Amino acid sequence: MNPETVVAALTVAAGKADAGVRLVDRRERSTFSPWSEVRERAMRVAGGLRAIGVRTGDRVAVVLPTGDAFLSAFFGAIAAGAIPAPLPP
């Protein structure tokens, strides 16, 4: 299967038991997040963004350090149809 969207790819990855992403923060600490958890949090963020009026094509600034919150906001913006704009905190 070749997903056609980022959200579809995230959904496929979330279905794989050991699949995830490892992030290294600026202090060189490594954390692992399963794609299933990333997807779940991203969908909650997407719902919140839609609830406050974010629409397809809107730009959403993501001003967070590398970590779970960044992944949730970044993929949540995409899931809401918005364009994430990562900015350094």
N, C-alpha and C positions, 0 to 999 in steps of 0.2 A: 504494500500500500504506500502510495506517495501522497502525503497530505498536501492540500493546496493552500492552506493558510497557516499562520503561526499558531493560532488557537487549535486547529486540527492537529498539528504536529505535537502540541503540548498534550492534547488529549490522548494521542497514540502513546506518547512517552509515559504518561501517567499510568497507563495500563500495564506497564512492564515493572515487575516487582522490584528489581534491583537498580532501576534506572534513576538517575538523579544528576544533580549538578554540584560540583565542589567549587566553593568560592574561597579566595584568599583575600583577607582585608589588608588595610595599609600597615597593620602591625604584624603581618605575615601569619595570622591565625587562619587556619583552614576549617571550614565548616561544610558539611554535606547536607543537601536538602533533596529528598525524593521528589521526583516530578509530580507525583500524586498530590503531595502537600503544596507544592508550588502552585499547581493548577487550582486546588481548592481555595487557597488564599487569594489568588488572582481573580477568581470568579466573584468572591466577596467584594474585592476592591472594585471590580467592574460594575457590580450592582450599586455600590456606593457612589461611584462616579456618575452613573446614569441618574441616580436619585437626586443629585445636586445639579443636574442639567447638562452634563457633558454629553455631546452628540458626536455622531460619526464625523470624522475629519477635524475635530477640535484638537488643539495641541495641549498636552498636559506636561508640565514641568515635573521632573522626577529629581528632587534635590535630596538625595539620601546617600549615605556611605554604602559601599559594597556589603551586601548581606541579604537576609531573607526579606526584609522590608523593601529593599530595592527591587528584588525579583517580583514580589507581589505587586508593587506599584507599576513596574514596567510592563509586565504581562497583563495586569489588570487594565491598564490603559488600552493596550491592543485589543483585549477582549471586549472592551466597551466601544471599540471602533475608532478610538482616538489615536493620535500620533504621540508616542512618548518622546519627550525631549530630556534626555539625561543631562544634568548639570552637576558640576562638582559641589559638594556641600561646603 
